[in-house]
Amino acid sequence: MPERYSNKRMMFRSGGRFRAAQASDVGIMGICPVCNHFLIRVYEGPTTGTPDPRAFRNRCFNCEPKTDAEKE
């Protein structure tokens, strides 16, 4: 868990030194090669128990709109 400054901004350490926040810290994993929108890190595994790291993937919500199950 990252530490916080007194003004509530997050601070990250890398090798003992503080570093600037990056887009991947908040779930933005890159740019979609098809439509040039953000790729967001999403979890597509069971919601009970411990999350499985293999069930995470990068998803473009512009190219892959929400399914009916997600809309509900």
Buried (B, 14 or more C-beta within 10 A) or exposed (E): EEEEEEEEEEEEEEEEEEEEEEEEEEEBBEEBEEEEEBBBBBEEEEEEEEEEEEEBEBBBEEEEEEEEEEEE
